[in-house]
Amino acid sequence: MTPTSKKRKSALLQNLVRDKVLKSFPHLKKKDVVTASNGQVGPDLVLSKVARKLVGVNFECKNQNKMKTIYDWYKQASKGQQKLIPAVCMKMNTRSPLVVIDLDDFIDLIK
């Protein structure tokens, strides 16, 4: 994959998350939630002071195929109880546990 393709792929995910945040918080303006430039240090979505207070999340977006195992685990969590939100709780040695849920479920939780 070329560097240009990687940047475009990354930007697509950033734009998707930005659009979902703006749709979920309709009183925010486009200038309140801006995607970071490639190579910019810091979060992938730059939130205004108002957006930081409302959303309360620092977004880092990764669009890679290296995460197949996590998606397999998520598929396993999705089986069974249809009314429950599937979640993967995972931990690496010497690190804090992380929880992975679907983006739409996450947006619903922070609204």
Residue, then its C-alpha position, 0 to 999 in steps of 0.5 A: m500500500t502506498p503512503t498516499s493510500k494509507k493517508r486516504k484510508s486513515a482520513l476516511l475513518q477520521n471523517l466517519v467518526r467526525d460525522k457521527v459525532l456531529k450528527s449525535f451532537p447537532h448543536l455542535k458546528k463543523k468547526d467544533v469537530v475537525t479532523a487532524s492533518n496527517g502527521q499532526v501530533g495529538p488526537d485524530l479529531v480536534l475538538s473545540k472547548v465546547a465539544r470537549k466538554l460535551v463529547g468527553v472523548n479523545f479519539e485516536c483512529k486506526n484503520q488497519n488490517k492488523m486487528k483481525t483477532i480483535y474482530d474475531w473476538y468481537k464476532q464471538a461476543s456478538k453471538g447469543q443475546q441479541k439485546l445486549i451490546p457486544a464488547v471485547c475486554m482485552k488486556m496485555n501484560t503490564r497494561s490496563p484492560l481495554v474494552v472494544i465496542d461498535l462505534d454506533d453503540f459507543i456514540d449512543l453511550i456518549k450522547 
